Amino acid sequence: MAVLLDEGTLIPEDNRKAAEFYKLAADRGNVDAMVNLGLMLESGEGMSPDPEAALSMFAMAAKKGDAFAQDKIAPQPVDTATTASIEPSEQASMVLAKTSRIK
């Protein structure tokens, strides 16, 4: 039902209601629902954007082995062109700060 509401196929699109159904399914351990709800939380589709809640959904799905979610929470490569003037210890702190938000 959540996918139908999310995509607007067969029934009118209702992203807020889709998010509610995704949440119910995610709470019951459905990995696809965790990822889809994470995407909605990330983009603000049907709700206000909530990057922290999105990261939490992706982390839960990643722990269950979802490759997409694992990619979403993986630390991104540091762009050496823009961080060349930053000390290596500061770069490490930046990466640690990002990964420490994963629950």
Order of alpha helices (4+ residues) and beta strands (2+ residues): alpha-alpha-alpha-alpha-alpha-alpha-alpha
